[in-house]
Amino acid sequence: MPFIALSTIEEKEIIKGYHAKLLHAKNMTAAFWRVEAGSELPEHEHKHEQVSIVISGKFEMILDGKKQILDKGMVALIPSNVKHGGKAITDCEIRDVFYPVREDYR
Amino acid sequence: MPFIALSTIEEKEIIKGYHAKLLHAKNMTAAFWRVEAGSELPEHEHKHEQVSIVISGKFEMILDGKKQILDKGMVALIPSNVKHGGKAITDCEIRDVFYPVREDYR
């Protein structure tokens, strides 16, 4: 399916408060997140490189020990195998693209 | 720079009517496009896999010979080396992520 309407994709709650619509291409996974205010993302790392874009809301990210409040129009470039985590200060919409595919999200 | 505000990135007009803010990670390039109504994207292909998301406006895409009007919330998954092109029916905002990096966009 080369063309997909996001409205037709069912959300999955990947961790508590983190709801994603997921699309897997051959090399990349796109995740469209709806995050509930207050939800914590424990610090973790993965082999996947990640481009993370905040669409709305405020998200406090910790990346490689550096803390930053991200809001609309902020992008985080998360390298492979670098520790990151955070917390939704408000309800947030966030979009991630990962390389390679997140097999664990299928 | 792991955290970037899109407002600080200068736009480049890559082809006539296609203005992009570009971010290059190690393996992926993210392009935030502002496309002027009526602008044509000649059919082309590249080794890069592409995830393309329409944020606003209407874009007529031709992908591998199939024509589709894409509007808000529509995603196109464009495989490596598959012909695609199109035309902005209205002013559009489109976001692409490419794997691997678009060296030609640096």
Backbone of each chain as ProteinMPNN parsed JSONL, in Angstrom:
{"seq_chain_A": "MPFIALSTIEEKEIIKGYHAKLLHAKNMTAAFWRVEAGSELPEHEHKHEQVSIVISGKFEMILDGKKQILDKGMVALIPSNVKHGGKAITDCEIRDVFYPVREDYR", "coords_chain_A": {"N_chain_A": [[0.851, -1.217, 0.0], [1.079, 1.865, -1.151], [-0.041, 4.393, -0.562], [-1.42, 5.809, 2.283], [-3.994, 6.584, 4.569], [-3.765, 8.239, 7.584], [-5.908, 8.196, 9.282], [-6.995, 5.692, 9.026], [-5.454, 3.95, 10.407], [-4.984, 1.96, 13.224], [-4.505, 2.913, 16.633], [-1.82, 1.969, 18.816], [-1.078, 1.297, 22.205], [1.995, 1.731, 23.265], [3.791, 2.086, 25.395], [2.739, 2.959, 28.734], [0.477, 5.546, 28.311], [1.564, 6.358, 25.926], [0.59, 6.449, 22.79], [0.553, 5.078, 19.606], [0.376, 5.459, 16.049], [1.495, 3.397, 13.577], [3.737, 2.998, 10.872], [5.374, 0.943, 8.663], [8.029, 1.035, 6.514], [10.419, -0.176, 4.085], [12.976, 0.273, 5.134], [12.583, 2.098, 7.14], [10.683, 3.107, 10.019], [7.759, 4.868, 10.703], [6.343, 6.7, 13.315], [3.46, 7.936, 14.733], [2.707, 9.714, 17.353], [0.484, 10.026, 20.144], [0.592, 11.467, 23.114], [-0.066, 11.192, 26.537], [-0.471, 13.754, 28.979], [1.949, 13.975, 31.538], [2.943, 11.439, 31.224], [5.595, 9.15, 31.475], [8.669, 8.473, 29.873], [10.847, 6.055, 30.223], [14.421, 6.228, 30.508], [16.259, 4.964, 27.795], [17.903, 3.039, 25.21], [18.616, 2.349, 21.756], [19.474, 0.56, 18.758], [18.511, 1.925, 16.616], [18.578, 4.829, 14.65], [17.001, 7.979, 15.224], [14.636, 10.38, 14.283], [12.92, 12.976, 15.662], [10.016, 14.804, 16.007], [8.301, 17.472, 17.399], [4.93, 18.152, 17.345], [2.785, 19.293, 18.693], [2.167, 20.553, 22.036], [4.166, 20.097, 25.08], [7.21, 18.574, 25.653], [9.494, 17.13, 27.793], [12.681, 16.306, 27.158], [15.365, 14.059, 27.766], [18.487, 13.672, 26.582], [21.29, 11.937, 26.054], [22.115, 12.79, 28.555], [21.541, 15.486, 28.47], [19.072, 17.9, 29.134], [16.054, 19.076, 27.727], [13.348, 21.194, 26.957], [10.956, 20.461, 24.625], [8.958, 21.902, 22.17], [6.299, 22.832, 19.852], [7.519, 22.521, 16.575], [10.078, 21.862, 17.233], [12.895, 19.779, 16.842], [14.442, 16.677, 17.524], [17.468, 15.031, 17.053], [18.317, 11.857, 17.356], [20.945, 9.892, 17.932], [22.025, 6.568, 16.989], [22.081, 4.122, 19.546], [22.27, 5.925, 21.737], [21.482, 7.135, 24.916], [18.184, 8.026, 25.873], [15.212, 9.681, 27.013], [12.253, 10.791, 28.768], [9.51, 13.039, 29.515], [6.095, 13.789, 29.195], [5.036, 17.002, 29.454], [2.698, 18.311, 28.938], [-0.302, 17.179, 27.216], [0.802, 15.723, 24.213], [1.671, 15.787, 20.719], [3.721, 13.88, 18.778], [6.083, 13.062, 16.271], [7.935, 10.429, 15.021], [10.661, 9.178, 13.116], [12.321, 6.218, 12.432], [15.413, 4.572, 11.714], [17.102, 1.525, 11.438], [14.038, -0.292, 10.488], [11.678, -0.591, 13.153], [11.448, -3.47, 14.381], [10.439, -4.414, 16.719], [8.122, -2.992, 17.068], [6.25, -3.974, 15.361]], "CA_chain_A": [[0.0, 0.0, 0.0], [1.964, 3.036, -1.146], [-0.724, 5.574, -0.03], [-2.139, 5.414, 3.497], [-4.587, 7.666, 5.373], [-3.504, 7.96, 9.007], [-7.2, 7.952, 9.952], [-7.359, 4.272, 8.925], [-4.514, 3.133, 11.202], [-5.377, 1.852, 14.631], [-3.466, 3.264, 17.606], [-1.367, 0.966, 19.803], [-0.425, 1.907, 23.372], [3.279, 1.017, 23.285], [3.986, 2.074, 26.847], [1.607, 3.664, 29.346], [0.305, 6.948, 27.92], [2.199, 6.587, 24.616], [-0.262, 5.803, 21.792], [1.199, 5.3, 18.299], [0.013, 4.896, 14.75], [2.801, 2.95, 13.071], [3.87, 2.64, 9.461], [6.684, 0.355, 8.407], [8.502, 0.952, 5.133], [11.425, -1.237, 4.041], [14.122, 0.607, 5.989], [12.214, 3.073, 8.17], [9.379, 3.054, 10.68], [7.224, 6.166, 11.126], [5.438, 6.575, 14.461], [2.678, 9.145, 14.993], [2.395, 9.521, 18.772], [-0.354, 10.882, 20.978], [1.14, 11.174, 24.438], [-0.87, 11.806, 27.589], [0.259, 14.6, 29.931], [2.473, 13.295, 32.72], [3.469, 10.091, 30.936], [7.065, 9.073, 31.551], [9.398, 7.57, 28.974], [12.093, 5.723, 30.928], [15.619, 6.33, 29.657], [16.551, 3.719, 27.089], [18.67, 3.256, 23.981], [18.378, 1.319, 20.733], [20.384, 0.681, 17.609], [17.866, 2.727, 15.589], [18.656, 6.284, 14.637], [15.628, 8.479, 15.393], [14.338, 11.806, 14.077], [11.733, 13.158, 16.5], [9.485, 16.153, 15.758], [7.14, 17.795, 18.237], [3.882, 18.825, 16.569], [2.06, 20.138, 19.653], [2.41, 20.219, 23.433], [5.523, 20.288, 25.613], [7.832, 17.313, 26.04], [10.829, 17.299, 28.361], [13.523, 15.183, 26.723], [16.752, 13.933, 28.216], [19.213, 12.991, 25.51], [22.72, 11.874, 26.379], [22.322, 13.57, 29.773], [21.124, 16.897, 28.307], [17.627, 18.057, 29.259], [15.536, 20.161, 26.871], [11.894, 21.206, 26.715], [10.66, 20.541, 23.192], [7.557, 22.192, 21.826], [5.981, 22.855, 18.415], [8.566, 22.934, 15.647], [11.408, 21.439, 17.697], [13.308, 18.464, 16.346], [15.591, 16.041, 18.175], [18.15, 13.992, 16.258], [18.783, 10.913, 18.367], [21.815, 8.921, 17.247], [22.025, 5.154, 17.345], [22.701, 3.693, 20.819], [22.453, 7.015, 22.697], [20.42, 7.072, 25.921], [17.216, 9.119, 25.852], [13.948, 9.433, 27.699], [11.615, 12.078, 29.012], [8.2, 13.119, 30.157], [5.161, 14.735, 28.578], [4.618, 18.041, 30.403], [1.284, 18.458, 28.577], [-0.602, 16.264, 26.111], [1.719, 16.022, 23.099], [1.721, 15.034, 19.468], [5.129, 13.747, 18.387], [6.291, 12.154, 15.135], [9.286, 9.875, 14.951], [11.038, 8.22, 12.078], [13.444, 5.393, 12.868], [16.139, 3.717, 10.785], [16.232, 0.743, 10.532], [12.671, -0.577, 10.934], [11.484, -1.06, 14.526], [10.797, -4.791, 14.333], [9.731, -4.587, 17.997], [6.845, -2.243, 17.002], [5.331, -4.575, 14.381]], "C_chain_A": [[0.879, 1.257, 0.0], [1.324, 4.289, -0.531], [-1.583, 5.148, 1.161], [-2.721, 6.659, 4.168], [-4.356, 7.32, 6.84], [-4.793, 7.625, 9.747], [-7.597, 6.478, 9.928], [-6.452, 3.37, 9.769], [-4.95, 3.141, 12.656], [-4.199, 2.223, 15.537], [-3.102, 2.055, 18.469], [-0.766, 1.715, 20.984], [0.868, 1.121, 23.614], [3.816, 0.954, 24.711], [2.92, 2.999, 27.435], [1.582, 5.146, 28.945], [0.89, 7.306, 26.569], [1.466, 5.767, 23.553], [0.294, 6.109, 20.406], [0.39, 4.714, 17.151], [1.333, 4.622, 14.05], [2.73, 2.586, 11.598], [5.276, 2.12, 9.236], [6.961, 0.357, 6.91], [9.564, -0.152, 5.107], [12.547, -0.975, 5.051], [13.775, 1.495, 7.177], [10.853, 2.726, 8.763], [8.99, 4.473, 11.058], [6.227, 5.915, 12.247], [4.788, 7.931, 14.72], [2.114, 9.001, 16.398], [1.386, 10.531, 19.288], [0.049, 10.508, 22.398], [0.31, 11.916, 25.479], [0.019, 12.576, 28.567], [0.706, 13.769, 31.122], [3.114, 11.953, 32.436], [4.997, 10.117, 30.844], [7.593, 8.073, 30.523], [10.722, 7.258, 29.651], [13.289, 5.832, 29.974], [15.939, 4.954, 29.071], [17.437, 4.056, 25.891], [18.376, 2.112, 23.034], [19.297, 1.6, 19.559], [19.841, 1.657, 16.564], [18.216, 4.203, 15.744], [17.224, 6.82, 14.605], [15.588, 9.981, 15.12], [12.981, 12.047, 14.716], [11.257, 14.603, 16.377], [8.28, 16.392, 16.652], [6.17, 18.65, 17.424], [3.083, 19.76, 17.483], [2.37, 19.654, 21.061], [3.854, 20.474, 23.836], [6.042, 18.947, 26.123], [9.226, 17.613, 26.577], [11.665, 16.085, 27.976], [14.872, 15.24, 27.425], [17.454, 13.1, 27.168], [20.684, 13.079, 25.851], [23.021, 12.794, 27.574], [21.9, 15.028, 29.678], [19.599, 16.989, 28.319], [17.175, 19.244, 28.413], [14.022, 20.053, 26.8], [11.681, 21.394, 25.216], [9.198, 20.923, 23.021], [7.442, 22.33, 20.311], [7.162, 23.332, 17.55], [9.974, 22.601, 16.113], [11.663, 20.008, 17.236], [14.462, 17.956, 17.203], [16.153, 14.994, 17.219], [18.833, 13.065, 17.259], [19.639, 9.856, 17.673], [21.567, 7.499, 17.761], [22.711, 4.952, 18.709], [23.045, 4.843, 21.778], [21.224, 7.052, 23.616], [19.492, 8.29, 25.815], [15.939, 8.685, 26.565], [13.28, 10.764, 27.911], [10.249, 11.954, 29.64], [7.36, 14.133, 29.395], [4.706, 15.721, 29.655], [3.128, 18.321, 30.201], [0.967, 17.295, 27.634], [0.273, 16.688, 24.926], [1.335, 15.23, 21.861], [3.178, 15.05, 19.023], [5.199, 12.788, 17.199], [7.734, 11.721, 15.108], [9.453, 9.119, 13.647], [12.321, 7.54, 12.544], [14.085, 4.71, 11.664], [17.029, 2.815, 11.613], [14.845, 0.534, 11.143], [12.661, -1.051, 12.39], [10.721, -2.387, 14.488], [9.978, -5.024, 15.608], [8.396, -3.839, 18.037], [5.856, -2.884, 16.025], [4.164, -5.226, 15.112]], "O_chain_A": [[1.369, 1.664, 1.053], [2.038, 5.159, -0.032], [-2.385, 4.222, 1.047], [-2.032, 7.668, 4.319], [-4.713, 6.229, 7.286], [-4.781, 6.868, 10.717], [-8.441, 6.052, 10.718], [-6.667, 2.159, 9.832], [-5.242, 4.187, 13.235], [-3.049, 1.893, 15.247], [-3.954, 1.232, 18.806], [-0.019, 2.673, 20.787], [0.838, -0.008, 24.105], [4.243, -0.102, 25.177], [2.271, 3.742, 26.698], [2.526, 5.893, 29.202], [0.734, 8.436, 26.107], [1.68, 4.562, 23.423], [0.486, 7.276, 20.062], [-0.196, 3.637, 17.258], [2.185, 5.503, 13.942], [1.78, 1.948, 11.143], [6.255, 2.784, 9.579], [6.221, -0.244, 6.132], [9.606, -0.981, 6.016], [13.007, -1.891, 5.733], [14.567, 1.632, 8.11], [9.995, 2.137, 8.105], [9.78, 5.201, 11.658], [5.375, 5.032, 12.148], [5.471, 8.939, 14.901], [1.158, 8.257, 16.615], [1.413, 11.71, 18.936], [-0.134, 9.369, 22.827], [0.019, 13.103, 25.333], [1.103, 12.124, 28.935], [-0.057, 12.96, 31.65], [3.764, 11.381, 33.312], [5.59, 10.994, 30.216], [7.041, 6.989, 30.335], [11.626, 8.093, 29.659], [13.168, 5.557, 28.78], [15.895, 3.934, 29.759], [17.684, 5.227, 25.602], [17.942, 1.039, 23.452], [19.819, 2.702, 19.389], [20.592, 2.16, 15.728], [18.154, 4.753, 16.844], [16.336, 6.192, 14.028], [16.393, 10.748, 15.65], [11.999, 11.399, 14.355], [12.031, 15.529, 16.623], [7.341, 15.596, 16.658], [6.522, 19.704, 16.896], [2.746, 20.879, 17.095], [2.779, 18.511, 21.266], [4.656, 20.99, 23.058], [5.39, 18.277, 26.924], [10.035, 18.261, 25.913], [11.39, 14.969, 28.417], [15.439, 16.31, 27.646], [17.066, 11.964, 26.896], [21.253, 14.168, 25.926], [24.042, 13.482, 27.601], [21.897, 15.739, 30.683], [18.918, 16.252, 27.605], [17.831, 20.285, 28.386], [13.474, 18.967, 26.608], [12.162, 22.358, 24.62], [8.314, 20.34, 23.648], [8.369, 21.99, 19.576], [7.719, 24.406, 17.774], [10.953, 22.998, 15.481], [10.773, 19.158, 17.241], [15.355, 18.722, 17.566], [15.418, 14.184, 16.654], [19.8, 13.444, 17.919], [19.126, 9.028, 16.92], [20.979, 7.286, 18.822], [23.765, 5.525, 18.984], [24.004, 4.743, 22.543], [20.084, 7.006, 23.153], [19.948, 9.426, 25.687], [15.639, 7.499, 26.696], [13.678, 11.765, 27.314], [9.881, 10.926, 30.209], [7.845, 15.194, 29.001], [4.076, 15.334, 30.639], [2.39, 18.54, 31.162], [1.854, 16.514, 27.289], [0.455, 17.879, 24.676], [0.754, 14.148, 21.947], [3.789, 16.113, 18.908], [4.451, 11.813, 17.141], [8.646, 12.545, 15.164], [8.516, 8.503, 13.141], [13.268, 8.19, 12.987], [13.4, 4.32, 10.719], [17.708, 3.351, 12.489], [14.52, 1.11, 12.182], [13.529, -1.817, 12.806], [9.492, -2.408, 14.557], [8.968, -5.728, 15.593], [7.614, -4.042, 18.965], [4.738, -2.39, 15.874], [3.274, -5.79, 14.476]]}, "seq_chain_B": "MPFIALSTIEEKEIIKGYHAKLLHAKNMTAAFWRVEAGSELPEHEHKHEQVSIVISGKFEMILDGKKQILDKGMVALIPSNVKHGGKAITDCEIRDVFYPVREDYR", "coords_chain_B": {"N_chain_B": [[24.491, 19.109, 17.029], [21.909, 18.183, 18.835], [19.288, 19.091, 19.341], [17.01, 21.011, 17.575], [15.481, 23.99, 16.493], [13.0, 24.405, 14.13], [12.443, 26.934, 13.224], [14.862, 28.221, 13.098], [16.158, 27.351, 10.9], [17.223, 27.941, 7.624], [15.299, 28.317, 4.643], [15.63, 26.49, 1.568], [15.269, 26.816, -1.931], [14.645, 24.147, -3.696], [13.719, 22.982, -6.093], [11.851, 24.805, -8.556], [9.433, 26.506, -6.773], [9.425, 24.701, -4.701], [10.249, 24.746, -1.53], [12.515, 24.06, 1.004], [13.223, 23.192, 4.398], [15.992, 21.693, 5.733], [17.276, 18.848, 7.393], [19.978, 16.942, 8.346], [20.641, 13.799, 9.515], [22.616, 11.0, 10.667], [21.967, 8.797, 9.052], [19.599, 9.496, 7.866], [17.696, 11.982, 6.088], [15.694, 14.732, 6.863], [13.1, 16.587, 5.427], [11.378, 19.568, 5.352], [8.863, 20.798, 3.697], [7.639, 23.64, 1.921], [5.369, 24.204, -0.429], [4.57, 25.808, -3.41], [1.377, 26.57, -4.806], [0.478, 24.953, -7.821], [3.025, 24.232, -8.538], [5.226, 22.065, -10.203], [6.468, 18.771, -9.863], [8.739, 17.117, -11.53], [8.614, 13.762, -12.849], [10.721, 11.413, -11.275], [13.405, 9.381, -9.962], [15.149, 7.825, -7.215], [17.794, 6.389, -5.263], [17.095, 6.53, -2.635], [14.939, 5.555, -0.046], [11.71, 6.822, 0.79], [9.609, 8.503, 3.04], [6.664, 10.188, 3.029], [4.707, 12.826, 4.119], [1.672, 14.503, 4.098], [0.914, 17.607, 5.374], [-0.658, 19.883, 5.122], [-2.892, 21.222, 2.614], [-3.319, 20.243, -0.891], [-1.935, 17.706, -2.768], [-1.112, 16.323, -5.819], [-0.027, 13.208, -6.441], [2.031, 11.113, -8.442], [2.871, 7.856, -8.412], [4.821, 5.271, -9.283], [3.274, 5.079, -11.568], [0.697, 5.256, -10.566], [-1.91, 7.479, -9.751], [-2.697, 9.804, -7.211], [-4.588, 11.898, -5.103], [-3.264, 13.617, -2.463], [-3.961, 14.664, 0.785], [-4.234, 16.414, 3.974], [-2.911, 14.372, 6.509], [-2.395, 12.2, 4.933], [-0.18, 9.676, 3.856], [2.617, 8.791, 1.91], [4.45, 5.992, 0.954], [7.409, 5.669, -0.468], [9.223, 3.579, -2.342], [12.701, 2.704, -2.751], [14.258, 3.684, -5.777], [11.877, 3.898, -7.321], [9.735, 5.373, -9.636], [8.465, 8.657, -9.254], [6.427, 11.605, -8.921], [4.721, 14.756, -9.323], [2.254, 17.293, -8.533], [1.52, 20.363, -6.979], [-1.652, 21.043, -6.01], [-2.826, 22.955, -4.468], [-1.345, 25.479, -2.301], [0.992, 23.763, -0.304], [2.028, 21.948, 2.636], [4.51, 19.698, 3.251], [6.13, 16.846, 4.586], [9.102, 15.076, 4.419], [10.968, 12.114, 4.973], [14.062, 10.719, 4.275], [15.953, 7.79, 3.528], [19.01, 6.475, 2.421], [20.905, 9.366, 3.712], [20.296, 12.387, 1.902], [22.654, 13.317, 0.059], [22.811, 15.046, -2.035], [21.246, 17.16, -1.232], [22.628, 18.603, 0.608]], "CA_chain_B": [[23.301, 19.766, 17.61], [20.828, 17.191, 18.872], [17.969, 19.737, 19.396], [16.991, 22.084, 16.573], [14.19, 24.651, 16.239], [12.836, 24.59, 12.679], [12.413, 28.381, 12.935], [16.236, 28.715, 12.913], [16.728, 26.783, 9.668], [16.88, 28.716, 6.435], [14.715, 27.562, 3.538], [16.297, 26.469, 0.256], [14.362, 26.446, -3.022], [15.364, 23.014, -4.314], [13.301, 23.191, -7.484], [10.943, 25.964, -8.592], [8.201, 26.391, -5.988], [9.625, 23.703, -3.636], [11.142, 25.354, -0.537], [12.725, 23.055, 2.057], [14.144, 23.242, 5.53], [16.614, 20.368, 5.669], [18.052, 18.381, 8.544], [20.661, 15.695, 8.008], [21.157, 12.969, 10.598], [23.686, 10.164, 10.1], [21.421, 7.906, 8.021], [18.348, 10.02, 7.313], [17.49, 13.422, 5.88], [14.309, 15.196, 7.004], [12.838, 17.784, 4.624], [10.117, 20.229, 5.691], [8.605, 21.514, 2.438], [6.552, 24.565, 1.642], [5.263, 24.088, -1.885], [3.632, 26.792, -3.96], [0.311, 26.027, -5.666], [0.778, 24.877, -9.251], [4.413, 23.817, -8.815], [5.327, 20.699, -10.742], [7.622, 17.94, -9.519], [8.887, 16.173, -12.647], [8.829, 12.373, -12.413], [12.136, 11.106, -11.064], [13.6, 8.283, -9.021], [16.419, 7.891, -6.504], [18.057, 5.188, -4.452], [16.627, 6.762, -1.267], [13.556, 5.29, 0.355], [11.124, 8.103, 1.197], [8.307, 8.542, 3.717], [6.176, 11.52, 2.675], [3.478, 13.077, 4.877], [1.061, 15.802, 3.786], [0.471, 18.307, 6.582], [-1.788, 20.729, 4.702], [-2.994, 21.429, 1.172], [-3.606, 19.083, -1.745], [-0.823, 17.386, -3.661], [-1.398, 15.181, -6.703], [1.203, 12.432, -6.606], [2.064, 9.928, -9.314], [3.879, 6.96, -7.847], [4.83, 4.016, -10.03], [2.161, 5.133, -12.525], [-0.606, 5.432, -9.906], [-2.154, 8.868, -9.38], [-3.495, 9.915, -5.971], [-4.577, 13.219, -4.447], [-2.918, 13.486, -1.043], [-4.197, 15.847, 1.612], [-3.84, 16.313, 5.379], [-2.986, 13.057, 7.136], [-2.078, 11.116, 3.994], [1.239, 9.316, 3.825], [3.07, 7.963, 0.787], [5.704, 5.254, 1.176], [8.023, 5.626, -1.796], [10.38, 2.687, -2.252], [13.939, 2.983, -3.461], [14.281, 3.514, -7.241], [10.549, 3.85, -7.949], [9.437, 6.667, -10.248], [7.384, 9.443, -8.636], [6.402, 13.024, -9.233], [3.393, 15.263, -8.998], [1.931, 18.709, -8.7], [0.773, 20.96, -5.872], [-2.948, 21.578, -6.471], [-2.91, 24.181, -3.668], [-0.15, 25.571, -1.461], [1.081, 22.534, 0.511], [3.131, 21.643, 3.545], [4.807, 18.265, 3.138], [7.354, 16.451, 5.297], [9.697, 13.84, 3.919], [12.207, 11.584, 5.543], [14.752, 9.874, 3.302], [17.083, 6.945, 3.905], [19.989, 7.151, 3.295], [20.983, 10.82, 3.634], [20.322, 13.019, 0.581], [23.909, 14.093, -0.076], [22.552, 16.094, -3.033], [20.511, 18.269, -0.586], [23.485, 19.29, 1.588]], "C_chain_B": [[22.131, 18.777, 17.683], [19.423, 17.812, 18.877], [17.979, 20.943, 18.454], [15.574, 22.664, 16.482], [14.077, 24.889, 14.733], [12.88, 26.066, 12.298], [13.812, 28.94, 12.672], [16.874, 28.207, 11.612], [16.272, 27.602, 8.476], [16.296, 27.815, 5.356], [15.609, 27.612, 2.301], [15.241, 26.133, -0.79], [15.074, 25.38, -3.853], [15.012, 22.917, -5.794], [12.213, 24.261, -7.434], [9.647, 25.689, -7.801], [8.305, 25.415, -4.827], [10.707, 24.206, -2.667], [11.291, 24.397, 0.637], [13.61, 23.568, 3.182], [14.679, 21.829, 5.69], [17.41, 20.069, 6.93], [18.66, 17.041, 8.177], [21.121, 15.01, 9.285], [22.253, 12.09, 9.994], [23.172, 9.344, 8.903], [20.206, 8.461, 7.293], [18.437, 11.518, 7.085], [16.011, 13.719, 6.047], [14.167, 16.49, 6.215], [11.446, 18.302, 4.973], [9.812, 21.184, 4.539], [7.445, 22.491, 2.563], [6.494, 24.624, 0.12], [4.211, 25.078, -2.375], [2.64, 26.119, -4.91], [0.762, 26.04, -7.122], [2.168, 24.351, -9.557], [4.467, 22.335, -9.175], [6.605, 20.021, -10.247], [7.767, 16.912, -10.639], [9.126, 14.752, -12.113], [10.33, 12.076, -12.355], [12.22, 9.892, -10.142], [14.971, 8.435, -8.386], [16.55, 6.65, -5.642], [17.43, 5.294, -3.072], [15.182, 6.286, -1.102], [13.012, 6.587, 0.961], [9.776, 7.885, 1.881], [7.828, 9.985, 3.612], [4.823, 11.744, 3.341], [2.929, 14.447, 4.5], [0.463, 16.386, 5.061], [-0.722, 19.206, 6.252], [-1.74, 20.888, 3.184], [-3.31, 20.136, 0.433], [-2.473, 18.914, -2.74], [-1.206, 16.174, -4.496], [-0.097, 14.441, -6.95], [0.993, 11.33, -7.64], [3.202, 9.075, -8.791], [3.755, 5.636, -8.581], [3.597, 3.95, -10.952], [0.783, 5.31, -11.907], [-0.755, 6.868, -9.424], [-3.033, 8.913, -8.138], [-3.43, 11.358, -5.482], [-4.305, 12.972, -2.968], [-3.279, 14.786, -0.336], [-3.87, 15.518, 3.056], [-3.99, 14.895, 5.941], [-2.762, 11.895, 6.189], [-0.563, 10.936, 3.938], [1.504, 8.525, 2.547], [4.382, 7.295, 1.188], [6.312, 5.005, -0.204], [9.273, 4.764, -1.716], [11.566, 3.239, -3.042], [13.743, 2.757, -4.966], [12.921, 3.305, -7.885], [10.186, 5.267, -8.401], [8.288, 7.368, -9.522], [7.54, 10.903, -9.02], [5.04, 13.556, -8.858], [3.288, 16.749, -9.172], [1.167, 19.177, -7.465], [-0.512, 21.571, -6.436], [-3.215, 22.909, -5.755], [-1.531, 24.376, -3.028], [-0.153, 24.352, -0.535], [2.204, 22.658, 1.53], [3.298, 20.139, 3.515], [6.082, 17.991, 3.919], [7.826, 15.122, 4.764], [10.812, 13.416, 4.849], [12.759, 10.585, 4.54], [15.794, 9.013, 4.006], [17.717, 6.447, 2.631], [19.939, 8.67, 3.101], [20.999, 11.297, 2.167], [21.561, 13.908, 0.468], [23.702, 15.255, -1.052], [21.775, 17.282, -2.454], [21.389, 19.014, 0.415], [23.876, 20.678, 1.076]], "O_chain_B": [[21.441, 18.565, 16.686], [18.464, 17.157, 18.47], [18.864, 21.794, 18.538], [14.595, 21.922, 16.404], [14.957, 25.503, 14.131], [13.298, 26.418, 11.195], [13.944, 30.015, 12.087], [17.994, 28.589, 11.271], [15.091, 27.917, 8.335], [16.745, 26.683, 5.174], [16.254, 28.622, 2.018], [14.405, 25.258, -0.564], [15.991, 25.682, -4.616], [15.892, 22.786, -6.644], [11.713, 24.579, -6.355], [8.884, 24.776, -8.118], [7.368, 25.305, -4.036], [11.904, 24.109, -2.94], [10.289, 23.966, 1.208], [14.596, 24.271, 2.96], [13.906, 20.874, 5.774], [18.12, 20.924, 7.458], [17.961, 16.121, 7.752], [21.901, 15.576, 10.051], [22.767, 12.401, 8.92], [23.851, 9.215, 7.884], [19.826, 7.962, 6.234], [19.154, 12.23, 7.789], [15.166, 13.05, 5.452], [15.008, 17.383, 6.317], [10.462, 17.567, 4.898], [10.426, 22.245, 4.421], [6.43, 22.219, 3.205], [7.449, 25.042, -0.534], [3.113, 25.168, -1.826], [2.992, 25.24, -5.697], [1.352, 27.012, -7.594], [2.471, 24.051, -10.712], [3.84, 21.488, -8.538], [7.677, 20.625, -10.219], [7.008, 15.945, -10.696], [9.753, 14.565, -11.071], [11.093, 12.434, -13.253], [11.207, 9.438, -9.609], [15.852, 9.092, -8.941], [15.575, 5.963, -5.336], [17.246, 4.281, -2.397], [14.319, 6.588, -1.926], [13.757, 7.356, 1.568], [8.913, 7.173, 1.367], [8.517, 10.902, 4.059], [3.898, 10.954, 3.156], [3.647, 15.445, 4.576], [-0.365, 15.767, 5.73], [-1.681, 19.277, 7.02], [-0.695, 20.715, 2.556], [-3.536, 19.088, 1.037], [-2.101, 19.844, -3.455], [-1.577, 15.13, -3.959], [0.82, 14.964, -7.583], [-0.065, 10.704, -7.705], [4.351, 9.514, -8.733], [2.725, 4.966, -8.513], [2.968, 2.902, -11.092], [-0.199, 5.493, -12.626], [0.138, 7.414, -8.777], [-3.997, 8.156, -8.023], [-2.36, 11.965, -5.45], [-5.019, 12.218, -2.308], [-2.941, 15.873, -0.805], [-3.297, 14.467, 3.341], [-5.062, 14.295, 5.858], [-2.916, 10.737, 6.576], [0.21, 11.894, 3.968], [0.695, 7.683, 2.156], [5.298, 7.944, 1.693], [5.785, 4.226, -0.998], [10.267, 5.156, -1.104], [11.422, 4.125, -3.884], [13.14, 1.767, -5.378], [12.818, 2.606, -8.893], [10.316, 6.229, -7.643], [7.268, 6.751, -9.214], [8.619, 11.367, -9.387], [4.282, 12.89, -8.153], [4.096, 17.385, -9.849], [0.282, 18.481, -6.967], [-0.464, 22.502, -7.24], [-3.749, 23.852, -6.338], [-0.647, 23.535, -3.194], [-1.209, 23.958, -0.039], [3.188, 23.367, 1.321], [2.342, 19.393, 3.729], [7.006, 18.805, 3.918], [7.06, 14.163, 4.667], [11.509, 14.245, 5.434], [12.041, 9.727, 4.025], [16.436, 9.452, 4.961], [16.965, 5.998, 1.765], [19.056, 9.193, 2.422], [21.637, 10.684, 1.311], [21.508, 15.104, 0.752], [24.326, 16.308, -0.921], [21.656, 18.312, -3.117], [20.926, 19.981, 1.02], [24.594, 21.409, 1.759]]}, "name": "protein", "num_of_chains": 2, "seq": "MPFIALSTIEEKEIIKGYHAKLLHAKNMTAAFWRVEAGSELPEHEHKHEQVSIVISGKFEMILDGKKQILDKGMVALIPSNVKHGGKAITDCEIRDVFYPVREDYRMPFIALSTIEEKEIIKGYHAKLLHAKNMTAAFWRVEAGSELPEHEHKHEQVSIVISGKFEMILDGKKQILDKGMVALIPSNVKHGGKAITDCEIRDVFYPVREDYR"}
